[in-house]
Amino acid sequence: MIGGYMFVNLLKKEKSILAVAFVLVAVVNSDLSVAASIDKNEMIAYATVSENNDLSEDIARQQDDSGIICAEDDPSTMVGYTGTSHEVRIPDTITTIKSFGEKEYMKFYIPSSVRLIKAKAAKSPKLGRVTIDTKYITCLEFESGDCTIEPKAFPDLDIVVVAPRNSAAWKYAFDYGNIATESNESRIIPEKTTGYPYFNQHFFLVNETAEPKWKSSNKKVLYVSSEDVGLLGMGRPGKATVTAKLNGKKYSSVVTIKKRTTKNVTKYVLNKVIRNGMTRFEKIEAIYGWINLNHFYPLDYRQVASIVHSSGYNTSKYILTTGTGICGNFAMAFKYFMDKLGIPCKWVSSAKKEHAWNLVKLGKNWYQIDSTQRIFLKNKTEHGAYDQKSYPKCKSKKYNNLKEVILYDENGRELIKHCKIAKNGKRSFVTK
């Protein structure tokens, strides 16, 4: 006689429904056979149902009361989670994660035994005609981080990855718009930062399973966005403390905002935005993205008119010192930094379109680039021909099909990067 207690989730293939069974078996010479293996840490039960039963060959597995659900035909593949805890340690018997399940605000500890995280792991497998989406996995902490994470594993999710620096998981986080950190302590990223009026800065409370309430100690210096959680805008010069409050605890970061002068901003860009070892392509990309993300085009036509009729019209100084400007200012700021970096660049305009942008030389070819309207290294633009007839023509189509994505650096600053995206979602970033 074989006896045992089993709590199993059975996925019924023929009728595409999820059944839950609690079985007490005491059978002699029957068509139902049971095998169980038990150790001091967990009980794993397997059930095989005879051909006389509609659930024939449908095997599911659940490890003790941990809530981890494994594939019916592969106990080493995780396909979901149904427990109540919001912090889950995945057992080292798991090598593949197909789905993290449907729970919100989750933190998973991933052992080094996990070698693969599948695409759409933030979604449950289909149960009949129903697919359940996971929207709020907030943190993944990797023991080693040396596993393969397929593209689109966490589509459109903001996830903090805790992993060793430069591990596969670490690199995945940055490539797909997430934050990576080596520390598993709860803290704000960045813990302190310096900026200038109209700079945008994202703050992240890492290693927590819920979204905190953000607050600024001085709203005139640093104001909290009502639309984008964790995004704070920099106002007038001064100091402010940003605080994240969660579950009765407070975490803080000190922000220093300096006066915008051409000298200050130039020094910041050349030391923070531009880094040692960058290729010419990466330098062009970094300046283009920084100008677009940290300056704004006035929506009020009266302000536009005042700029046009001021001494700041079509100058780099105006936009670098005020944080605002029209297309001519954006284009002059781009040329200003290209000149500083020794990269050939032209300021061009179209009277017909009432617009200004740039030409930049990369390799042997010239390309059109527009940091106002986010046009990057094209052979032509919707603006048509520029008025300067003697300027070089842009014929190369090398970069025409690049996709533009927003990523974050280690300090939560937004970056614009360009890549080629394969059908499976894999991103191949261009560096030259």
C-alpha positions in Angstrom: 0.0 0.0 0.0 1.3 3.5 -0.9 -0.1 6.5 0.9 0.5 10.2 0.9 -0.9 13.7 1.0 -0.7 15.8 -2.1 -1.7 19.3 -2.9 -1.2 19.8 -6.6 -2.3 22.2 -9.3 -3.5 20.3 -12.4 -3.6 21.9 -15.8 -6.3 20.1 -17.7 -5.2 20.2 -21.4 -8.3 18.9 -23.1 -10.7 21.4 -21.5 -8.1 24.2 -20.8 -9.2 24.7 -17.2 -7.2 24.9 -14.0 -8.2 22.4 -11.4 -7.0 22.2 -7.8 -7.1 18.8 -6.1 -6.4 17.7 -2.5 -6.0 14.0 -2.5 -5.7 11.4 0.3 -4.7 8.1 -1.3 -4.8 4.7 0.2 -4.8 2.3 -2.7 -3.8 -1.3 -3.4 -3.5 -2.6 -7.0 -5.3 0.4 -8.4 -4.8 2.4 -11.7 -3.6 5.4 -9.6 0.1 5.4 -8.7 1.8 7.8 -6.4 5.5 8.5 -5.7 6.7 11.1 -3.2 10.1 12.3 -2.2 10.6 14.2 1.1 13.5 15.9 2.7 13.7 18.0 5.9 13.2 21.3 4.0 10.4 20.6 1.6 7.9 18.0 0.4 7.6 17.4 -3.3 4.8 15.2 -4.5 4.2 13.8 -7.9 1.0 12.3 -9.2 0.4 10.2 -12.3 -3.1 9.5 -13.3 -4.1 6.4 -15.3 -5.4 6.5 -18.9 -8.9 5.8 -17.5 -8.9 9.3 -16.1 -9.5 12.6 -18.1 -6.5 14.1 -16.4 -4.1 11.4 -17.8 -0.5 12.5 -18.0 -1.2 15.9 -16.6 1.3 16.4 -13.9 1.7 19.5 -11.8 4.0 20.2 -8.9 4.0 22.6 -5.9 6.8 22.8 -3.4 5.4 22.6 0.1 3.6 25.9 0.9 6.1 28.1 -0.8 3.7 28.9 -3.7 6.2 28.1 -6.4 4.5 26.3 -9.3 6.5 24.1 -11.6 5.9 22.8 -15.1 3.8 19.6 -15.3 6.5 17.8 -17.3 9.6 19.5 -15.9 10.1 20.0 -12.1 13.0 22.3 -12.8 10.9 24.9 -14.7 9.0 27.6 -12.7 5.7 28.6 -14.3 4.1 30.7 -11.6 3.7 31.7 -8.0 0.5 31.6 -6.0 1.8 32.2 -2.4 1.0 35.2 -0.2 4.5 36.5 0.5 5.8 39.5 -1.5 9.4 38.4 -1.0 10.1 35.0 -2.5 13.3 32.9 -2.5 13.3 30.6 -5.5 14.6 27.1 -4.6 17.9 26.0 -6.2 16.1 23.1 -7.8 14.8 25.6 -10.4 16.9 26.1 -13.6 14.4 27.9 -15.8 11.8 30.5 -15.1 9.0 30.7 -17.6 6.7 32.9 -15.5 6.8 34.7 -12.2 3.1 34.5 -11.8 0.5 37.2 -11.4 1.2 38.8 -8.0 1.8 42.5 -7.6 4.7 44.3 -5.9 7.0 41.3 -5.8 10.7 40.7 -5.0 12.3 37.5 -6.1 15.6 36.0 -4.9 17.1 34.1 -7.8 19.7 31.4 -7.1 22.7 30.6 -9.3 21.0 27.4 -10.4 18.7 29.5 -12.6 20.3 29.5 -16.1 17.4 30.9 -18.2 14.6 33.5 -17.7 12.2 33.2 -20.6 10.6 36.0 -22.7 7.4 37.3 -21.1 8.4 35.9 -17.7 6.3 38.7 -16.2 3.2 37.0 -17.5 1.5 33.8 -16.4 1.2 31.0 -19.0 -2.2 30.9 -20.7 -4.9 29.2 -18.7 -7.4 28.3 -21.4 -8.1 31.6 -23.1 -6.9 33.8 -20.2 -3.5 35.3 -19.9 -2.8 37.1 -16.6 -0.3 39.9 -16.7 2.2 40.7 -13.9 2.7 44.5 -13.7 4.6 45.2 -10.6 7.6 43.0 -10.1 9.8 45.6 -8.4 13.0 43.8 -7.6 15.0 40.8 -8.8 18.0 39.9 -6.6 20.5 37.5 -8.3 22.9 35.3 -6.5 25.3 35.3 -9.4 23.5 37.0 -12.3 25.2 34.8 -14.8 22.0 33.5 -16.5 20.5 34.2 -19.9 17.5 36.6 -19.8 15.6 36.6 -23.0 14.5 39.9 -24.6 11.0 41.0 -23.6 11.3 39.1 -20.3 9.8 42.1 -18.5 8.1 44.2 -21.1 7.4 47.8 -20.1 8.2 47.1 -16.4 10.4 49.2 -14.1 12.5 46.6 -12.3 15.5 47.1 -10.0 18.1 44.3 -10.6 20.4 43.5 -7.8 23.4 41.6 -9.2 27.2 41.6 -9.4 28.6 44.4 -11.5 29.0 43.5 -15.2 27.1 40.2 -14.8 24.6 39.1 -17.5 21.7 40.3 -15.3 23.5 43.6 -14.6 24.0 44.3 -18.3 20.4 43.2 -19.2 19.0 45.8 -16.7 20.8 48.7 -18.4 20.1 47.5 -21.9 16.3 47.2 -21.3 15.7 50.4 -19.4 15.9 49.1 -15.8 18.1 50.1 -12.8 21.0 47.8 -11.6 22.7 47.9 -8.2 25.2 45.7 -6.4 23.8 46.4 -2.9 20.8 44.6 -1.5 20.1 47.4 1.1 17.0 49.5 0.8 18.1 53.0 -0.3 17.5 55.7 -2.8 19.3 55.9 -6.1 21.1 58.3 -6.4 21.9 59.0 -2.7 23.1 62.4 -3.7 23.3 64.4 -6.9 24.1 67.7 -8.4 22.2 69.4 -11.2 21.0 72.6 -12.7 17.5 74.2 -13.2 15.3 72.3 -15.5 17.3 69.1 -15.3 15.1 66.0 -14.8 16.2 63.4 -12.3 14.6 60.0 -11.6 14.9 58.6 -8.1 14.4 54.9 -7.3 13.8 53.3 -3.9 15.6 50.0 -4.5 15.1 46.6 -2.8 11.5 47.3 -1.7 8.3 45.7 -2.8 6.0 48.7 -2.9 6.0 52.2 -4.3 6.9 54.9 -1.7 5.5 58.3 -1.3 8.0 60.9 -2.6 8.4 64.3 -1.0 10.7 67.3 -1.4 11.9 69.5 1.4 11.8 72.5 -0.8 9.4 72.5 -3.7 10.9 75.6 -5.3 14.3 73.9 -5.5 13.0 70.4 -6.3 9.5 69.5 -7.3 7.8 66.1 -7.5 6.1 65.1 -10.7 2.5 64.3 -10.4 2.5 62.2 -13.5 5.8 60.2 -13.4 6.4 58.4 -10.1 10.0 59.0 -8.9 10.6 61.9 -11.4 11.7 65.1 -9.8 12.3 68.4 -11.6 15.0 70.8 -10.6 14.0 74.4 -10.0 15.9 77.3 -8.7 19.5 77.0 -7.2 19.7 75.7 -3.7 19.7 72.5 -1.7 16.8 70.1 -1.0 16.2 66.7 0.4 14.1 64.2 -1.4 12.4 61.7 0.9 10.8 58.3 0.1 8.4 57.1 2.8 7.3 53.5 3.0 5.9 51.4 5.8 6.9 53.9 8.4 10.5 54.2 7.3 12.1 57.2 5.5 14.9 57.2 3.0 16.5 60.4 1.8 18.8 61.8 -0.8 20.4 65.3 -0.9 20.2 67.3 -4.1 22.3 70.4 -4.8 21.2 72.6 -7.7 23.7 75.1 -9.0 23.2 78.3 -11.0 23.1 77.8 -14.7 26.0 79.5 -16.4 27.7 78.5 -19.6 30.8 77.6 -17.7 29.1 75.5 -15.1 26.9 73.6 -17.6 29.8 73.1 -20.0 32.0 71.6 -17.2 29.1 69.3 -16.2 28.5 68.0 -19.7 32.2 67.4 -20.5 32.7 65.6 -17.2 29.4 63.8 -16.6 27.7 63.3 -19.9 30.9 62.6 -21.9 33.0 59.8 -20.5 36.4 58.5 -21.2 36.6 55.8 -23.9 33.5 57.0 -25.8 33.5 56.7 -29.6 32.6 59.6 -31.8 29.2 58.1 -32.3 28.6 57.8 -28.6 29.6 61.4 -28.0 27.2 62.6 -30.7 24.5 60.5 -29.2 25.2 61.6 -25.6 25.1 65.4 -26.5 22.0 64.9 -28.6 20.1 63.1 -25.9 21.2 65.4 -23.1 20.1 68.5 -24.9 16.7 67.0 -25.7 16.0 65.6 -22.3 17.1 68.5 -20.2 15.8 71.5 -22.1 12.3 72.5 -23.1 10.7 74.3 -26.0 8.3 76.9 -24.8 4.7 76.2 -25.5 3.6 79.8 -25.1 4.0 81.6 -28.5 4.6 84.9 -26.7 7.7 83.4 -25.0 8.8 82.1 -28.4 8.4 85.6 -29.9 10.3 87.2 -27.0 13.2 84.8 -27.7 13.2 85.5 -31.4 13.4 89.2 -30.8 16.0 89.0 -28.0 19.7 88.9 -28.0 19.5 85.2 -27.2 18.0 84.3 -30.6 19.9 81.4 -32.1 22.7 81.4 -29.5 23.9 78.5 -27.4 24.4 80.8 -24.3 20.7 81.5 -24.1 19.6 77.8 -23.8 22.5 76.7 -21.6 21.8 79.5 -19.1 18.0 79.4 -19.1 17.2 75.8 -19.9 14.7 76.8 -22.6 14.9 77.9 -26.2 13.6 77.4 -29.7 15.0 75.2 -32.5 17.8 77.6 -33.3 19.0 77.5 -29.7 18.9 73.7 -29.6 20.9 73.5 -32.8 23.5 76.1 -31.6 23.9 74.2 -28.3 24.6 71.0 -30.2 27.2 72.7 -32.4 28.8 74.4 -29.3 29.5 71.0 -27.8 30.6 69.4 -31.1 33.1 72.2 -31.4 34.3 71.5 -27.9 34.7 67.8 -28.8 36.4 68.5 -32.1 33.6 66.9 -34.2 32.8 68.7 -37.5 29.3 70.2 -37.3 27.2 72.7 -39.2 24.2 74.8 -38.1 21.6 74.8 -40.9 18.1 76.3 -41.4 15.1 76.4 -43.6 13.3 79.6 -44.1 10.5 77.7 -45.7 10.0 75.5 -42.7 11.1 78.1 -40.2 13.3 75.6 -38.5 17.0 75.1 -37.7 19.0 71.9 -37.0 22.5 70.4 -37.6 24.7 68.5 -39.9 27.4 66.4 -38.2 30.3 64.4 -39.7 30.8 60.8 -38.7 33.5 58.9 -40.5 33.6 60.1 -44.1 29.9 61.0 -44.2 27.7 63.9 -43.1 24.3 63.3 -41.4 21.4 65.4 -40.4 20.6 65.6 -36.7 17.9 67.5 -34.9 17.9 67.5 -31.1 14.7 69.6 -31.0 12.5 67.1 -32.9 14.5 63.9 -32.1 15.9 63.1 -35.6 19.1 61.2 -35.4 21.7 60.8 -38.1 19.5 60.7 -41.1 20.3 61.3 -44.8 17.3 63.5 -45.1 14.5 65.0 -42.9 11.0 66.1 -43.2 12.3 69.7 -43.2 13.5 69.3 -46.7 16.5 71.1 -48.1 18.4 73.6 -46.0 19.1 77.0 -47.2 22.9 76.8 -47.1 23.6 75.6 -50.6 27.3 75.3 -50.1 27.1 72.9 -47.2 27.8 69.2 -47.6 25.1 66.8 -48.8 24.0 63.9 -46.6 23.8 60.7 -48.7 24.5 57.8 -46.3 21.6 55.8 -45.0 23.7 53.8 -42.6 21.8 54.9 -39.5 18.3 55.4 -41.0 16.7 52.4 -39.4 17.9 52.7 -35.8 15.4 52.6 -33.0 15.5 55.1 -30.2 15.1 54.0 -26.6 15.2 55.6 -23.2 17.5 54.0 -20.7 18.9 55.0 -17.2 22.5 55.2 -16.0 23.6 54.1 -12.6 22.5 57.4 -11.0 19.0 57.3 -12.5 19.7 59.8 -15.2 17.8 59.3 -18.5 19.8 58.5 -21.6 18.7 58.3 -25.2 20.3 55.3 -26.9 20.0 53.9 -30.4 19.9 50.2 -31.4 18.7 47.7 -33.9 15.8 45.5 -32.6 15.4 41.9 -33.8 12.0 40.2 -34.2 12.5 38.6 -30.8 13.1 41.9 -29.2 16.8 41.6 -28.7 18.6 45.0 -28.8 21.9 45.5 -30.5 23.3 48.9 -29.5 25.2 50.9 -32.0 28.5 52.4 -30.8 30.2 53.6 -34.0 
